[in-house]
Amino acid sequence: MKQGATGKDYAEELWNQSLVGLMFGTWTIDYALGGDGEPDPDKIDASHLEAVCPQPQEIKEIPFDDRFLQAPRRFLLDMSVDDRVVVAFNDAIHIGTIGEGFLRDPNGSREPYGEYFKCRPVQDKKSFPLEELPGSYRLLTSAGRSAIQRTHAYRELVNLLDVSNSAKEVEDAVRGTSNTRFLDMLSDKQWEVVSEQYLRDTIGLRSLLLAVGGTLKSIDIYGVDGNGKRVLAQCKNDSKAWTVNRLEELISGIPTNSEDRLYFFCRGGVEQGDREPGCTVVDGRDIVGWLDNDPDYAEQLKAL
C-alpha cells in the first residue's frame, strides 16, 4: 500500500483502521461504483475517470490509461469477500480476509498529487512477528513490487498462517512437514538455494563470483567442483516432469566445454525417453533422499 514504487507506505495506517486499499489516481471510490454500490467495470476505465475526475499532469505522464488501472480493476472486481490478504510492516506479517463493501479513504487526499485510497474492509486480522517465524517467511515481505500481487509461490506458507494462531504454531507445523511436502512449499528462489546446497554436499561445489539465480539468463548456479571442474546448473521449480526434447532445447543455449559438469534441477524430473538428456538431472526424489539422510539439516532448513 505504497504511493508508487518508492513512496510512503500507508499499510500500517490502513490496517489499523481495518482497511486495505490502493491509490492509482485522484478519483475516489464513488466514481467507480454503480447504483447498487458495487464496482462497475465500465467506470474503472481511463476515459471515464479522466472525464469525471481529470488527473493532474504528473499522473497523466505515467501515463494514466487502462494498463495503469489494471491493479485497481483486480482489487475492486476480481478480489472477493473472504479472500485472504497479506501485508507486511513493522517487521511482522499481517493476515486477514476481505469484508463486505467498498469504502472511501477515511483520511482524506494524500500528497503530493491529492490521491485517494480506494478501500475495502479487512476482518479476522492476525499478526506474526518475523523474528519468530521460520526464515522462509522473510521472502514474503519482498515477494513483488506490484501494488497488489497474488502469492502463488508462497501459497502453502500463507495457508499455515491462516490456520495458525501464533508463530510457535507455524514453526511446529513447518517443522512437522515431510520433506516431500516441504519441497512443495518452496518458492523458485528457495528451490535454487536448496539445489546449490545439494551440490555443495554432493560434489563439493564452490561458488564463483555470480549470485545464485537471476544473474545469467540460462544459468542459475555457477561454480567449480572439488576437482576444479566448472559446474553449470539450471533450476526449475516445476512439479511436472519435463520432456527430453524440452530439456535439450534449454541446454542447447548453454555454452559449455567437454570438461564442464552440467546439471538440471527440476522437482518433477524429466520423462523417460529413448536417449539421455545430455546433463545430470536431479529431481525432487533425489533432494528428498538427500534430506532424509541429513535429518538435522532438514529440520534446520524448515524451522530456522
C-alpha distance (Angstrom), angle and dihedral (degrees) to the residues before:
residue distance angle dihedral
M1 . . .
K2 3.77 . .
Q3 3.77 128.3 .
G4 3.78 96.2 -114.4
A5 3.80 124.1 -34.5
T6 3.80 95.3 -55.6
G7 3.80 105.1 19.7
K8 3.78 131.4 105.7
D9 3.80 116.4 -50.2
Y10 3.82 112.7 -130.8
A11 3.82 96.0 179.1
E12 3.81 95.1 110.9
E13 3.80 94.3 46.2
L14 3.81 93.6 51.6
W15 3.81 95.1 39.3
N16 3.80 91.0 54.7
Q17 3.82 86.7 54.9
S18 3.82 89.5 50.2
L19 3.80 91.7 -110.4
V20 3.76 139.8 120.6
G21 3.77 122.6 -166.1
L22 3.78 151.5 143.4
M23 3.80 135.4 -136.9
F24 3.84 118.9 -147.7
G25 3.77 97.5 158.8
T26 3.78 145.7 -13.9
W27 3.81 93.3 -77.5
T28 3.80 116.1 109.9
I29 3.79 127.3 -136.1
D30 3.82 90.2 -100.1
Y31 3.81 90.5 70.4
A32 3.83 90.1 58.8
L33 3.81 99.6 47.9
G34 3.78 128.8 92.7
G35 3.80 127.6 -143.2
D36 3.81 90.4 -82.1
G37 3.80 92.4 58.6
E38 3.80 91.7 -110.2
P39 3.83 125.4 117.5
D40 3.79 112.6 -87.0
P41 3.84 112.1 -144.2
D42 3.80 90.8 -149.6
K43 3.79 90.4 57.9
I44 3.81 96.4 50.3
D45 3.76 86.9 73.2
A46 3.78 128.4 117.0
S47 3.81 94.9 -129.6
H48 3.80 93.4 49.3
L49 3.80 94.9 45.1
E50 3.79 93.0 46.2
A51 3.81 89.3 51.6
V52 3.81 96.5 50.4
C53 3.81 97.6 32.1
P54 3.82 113.7 21.1
Q55 3.78 111.1 -147.6
P56 3.82 123.5 -129.6
Q57 3.79 116.0 -100.8
E58 3.81 92.6 -108.1
I59 3.82 90.9 61.8
K60 3.81 93.4 42.1
E61 3.79 88.3 58.5
I62 3.84 91.1 62.7
P63 3.17 78.7 57.1
F64 3.81 113.7 -105.4
D65 3.82 101.2 -138.6
D66 3.80 140.5 124.2
R67 3.79 91.7 -80.2
F68 3.80 89.1 56.4
L69 3.82 88.2 52.2
Q70 3.82 96.1 54.2
A71 3.81 92.8 100.6
P72 3.84 94.7 50.8
R73 3.80 89.7 48.4
R74 3.80 91.3 52.8
F75 3.79 91.7 45.7
L76 3.80 96.4 47.2
L77 3.81 102.3 31.0
D78 3.81 108.6 26.6
M79 3.80 103.2 36.9
S80 3.79 112.1 83.5
V81 3.78 135.7 -157.7
D82 3.84 109.6 -79.3
D83 3.80 92.9 23.6
R84 3.78 109.7 140.7
V85 3.81 120.7 -111.5
V86 3.80 127.4 -166.5
V87 3.80 126.8 -166.1
A88 3.78 132.4 171.7
F89 3.81 129.5 -145.4
N90 3.80 138.9 133.0
D91 3.82 91.7 28.7
A92 3.80 91.8 -62.2
I93 3.78 139.3 100.8
H94 3.80 115.6 -127.8
I95 3.79 123.7 -162.0
G96 3.80 132.5 -173.0
T97 3.80 142.5 139.0
I98 3.79 132.2 -101.8
G99 3.82 114.4 -101.0
E100 3.79 132.6 -155.4
G101 3.78 121.5 -68.9
F102 3.80 144.1 25.1
L103 3.78 117.9 -100.7
R104 3.79 141.5 -163.9
D105 3.78 121.3 -115.7
P106 3.83 102.5 -88.2
N107 3.80 91.7 -158.2
G108 3.80 100.5 57.9
S109 3.78 129.3 -123.8
R110 3.79 122.1 -22.7
E111 3.78 128.0 -130.9
P112 2.93 142.1 -86.3
Y113 3.84 98.0 28.3
G114 3.80 102.7 18.2
E115 3.80 94.6 -109.9
Y116 3.80 123.9 168.2
F117 3.77 130.0 -147.7
K118 3.79 116.4 -119.4
C119 3.79 100.8 -142.0
R120 3.76 141.5 -159.2
P121 3.81 125.3 -172.4
V122 3.78 119.7 -107.0
Q123 3.80 124.0 -154.0
D124 3.83 140.8 177.8
K125 3.79 90.1 42.7
K126 3.80 122.6 -171.3
S127 3.80 132.0 175.2
F128 3.81 131.4 -153.2
P129 3.84 122.5 -169.2
L130 3.80 109.1 -128.2
E131 3.79 93.1 -137.6
E132 3.81 89.2 62.2
L133 3.82 96.0 47.7
P134 3.82 127.7 81.3
G135 3.80 112.6 -86.9
S136 3.81 93.3 -107.7
Y137 3.81 89.0 72.8
R138 3.79 91.6 66.3
L139 3.79 88.3 73.5
L140 3.80 89.0 62.9
T141 3.80 89.6 68.5
S142 3.82 90.6 60.0
A143 3.80 99.9 33.4
G144 3.82 93.3 128.1
R145 3.76 147.3 -29.3
S146 3.78 98.3 -119.2
A147 3.79 118.8 116.0
I148 3.79 87.6 -123.2
Q149 3.78 124.0 16.6
R150 3.78 137.5 174.4
T151 3.81 109.8 -128.6
H152 3.80 98.6 -142.9
A153 3.80 92.7 150.8
Y154 3.80 92.0 55.1
R155 3.80 99.6 37.6
E156 3.82 94.7 121.3
L157 3.80 92.6 48.6
V158 3.80 91.1 50.5
N159 3.82 90.8 47.1
L160 3.80 89.2 58.3
L161 3.80 90.5 53.2
D162 3.79 88.8 50.3
V163 3.81 94.7 56.2
S164 3.82 97.0 37.0
N165 3.78 130.0 80.9
S166 3.78 99.2 -162.7
A167 3.78 141.3 25.2
K168 3.81 88.2 -111.6
E169 3.81 90.3 59.4
V170 3.80 89.6 50.3
E171 3.81 92.2 49.6
D172 3.80 92.3 48.7
A173 3.80 91.3 49.1
V174 3.81 93.4 50.0
R175 3.79 91.7 44.5
G176 3.80 90.2 51.7
T177 3.80 97.1 51.2
S178 3.78 118.8 109.0
N179 3.78 117.1 -109.5
T180 3.80 89.4 -112.4
R181 3.79 93.6 54.6
F182 3.79 90.5 42.5
L183 3.80 89.8 60.3
D184 3.81 88.7 52.4
M185 3.82 88.2 58.1
L186 3.80 95.5 55.4
S187 3.78 123.4 108.5
D188 3.80 120.6 -136.3
K189 3.81 90.9 -97.1
Q190 3.81 92.4 49.1
W191 3.81 90.6 50.3
E192 3.81 88.1 55.3
V193 3.81 90.9 51.2
V194 3.81 92.7 49.8
S195 3.81 90.8 46.4
E196 3.79 91.3 52.9
Q197 3.81 91.8 50.0
Y198 3.81 89.8 49.8
L199 3.82 89.0 57.2
R200 3.79 91.4 46.8
D201 3.81 90.0 55.4
T202 3.80 99.2 39.8
I203 3.82 105.5 37.5
G204 3.79 103.3 13.2
L205 3.82 95.0 -107.6
R206 3.77 116.1 -162.7
S207 3.78 115.5 -168.0
L208 3.78 123.1 -125.1
L209 3.79 123.7 -147.1
L210 3.80 97.9 -65.9
A211 3.79 126.8 95.0
V212 3.78 117.8 -120.0
G213 3.81 111.3 -94.6
G214 3.78 129.1 -1.4
T215 3.81 98.6 38.8
L216 3.81 98.5 90.7
K217 3.79 124.4 29.9
S218 3.80 97.2 -131.6
I219 3.81 101.8 25.1
D220 3.81 128.3 65.4
I221 3.83 99.3 172.1
Y222 3.79 123.4 36.8
G223 3.78 124.8 177.5
V224 3.79 147.3 95.9
D225 3.80 131.2 -83.8
G226 3.78 127.5 -127.3
N227 3.81 90.5 -80.9
G228 3.79 94.8 50.2
K229 3.81 96.7 -104.0
R230 3.78 116.1 142.9
V231 3.81 115.9 -103.7
L232 3.80 122.8 -154.3
A233 3.80 122.2 -178.9
Q234 3.79 136.5 178.2
C235 3.82 118.0 -159.9
K236 3.81 125.4 -155.3
N237 3.79 118.8 179.0
D238 3.82 92.5 -154.1
S239 3.79 120.5 142.7
K240 3.83 91.7 -157.1
A241 3.78 123.0 74.6
W242 3.78 119.5 -105.1
T243 3.80 121.5 -130.9
V244 3.80 118.7 -116.7
N245 3.79 89.5 -117.7
R246 3.79 92.1 55.0
L247 3.79 91.6 48.3
E248 3.79 92.4 47.7
E249 3.79 89.8 52.6
L250 3.80 89.8 52.0
I251 3.79 97.3 48.6
S252 3.80 93.1 42.9
G253 3.80 86.8 74.5
I254 3.81 93.6 54.8
P255 3.82 113.4 93.2
T256 3.80 108.1 -135.2
N257 3.79 140.4 158.4
S258 3.80 129.3 -140.8
E259 3.80 93.9 -94.6
D260 3.81 96.4 53.2
R261 3.80 122.9 107.3
L262 3.81 108.5 -137.1
Y263 3.83 120.9 -164.3
F264 3.78 134.3 -173.8
F265 3.82 116.9 -161.4
C266 3.81 114.7 -163.5
R267 3.81 125.6 155.7
G268 3.80 91.6 -144.1
G269 3.79 93.7 43.4
V270 3.80 125.5 -149.5
E271 3.79 126.8 -58.9
Q272 3.78 117.4 -108.8
G273 3.78 110.6 -98.9
D274 3.76 140.3 171.8
R275 3.82 92.4 -93.3
E276 3.77 140.9 35.9
P277 3.82 114.9 -95.3
G278 3.80 97.0 -126.1
C279 3.80 97.4 -111.6
T280 3.78 141.3 56.6
V281 3.80 110.8 -84.4
V282 3.81 119.0 -150.8
D283 3.80 114.3 -172.1
G284 3.78 135.8 -178.0
R285 3.79 92.9 -86.0
D286 3.80 90.5 56.8
I287 3.80 91.0 51.1
V288 3.81 92.2 46.5
G289 3.81 90.3 50.8
W290 3.79 90.5 50.0
L291 3.82 91.6 50.1
D292 3.80 91.8 45.2
N293 3.81 88.1 58.1
D294 3.80 91.8 52.1
P295 3.83 105.2 41.7
D296 3.80 93.9 165.1
Y297 3.79 92.3 57.9
A298 3.81 91.4 42.7
E299 3.81 90.2 55.8
Q300 3.79 91.9 46.3
L301 3.80 90.4 49.5
K302 3.79 90.8 54.6
A303 3.78 102.8 39.9
L304 3.82 109.7 29.3
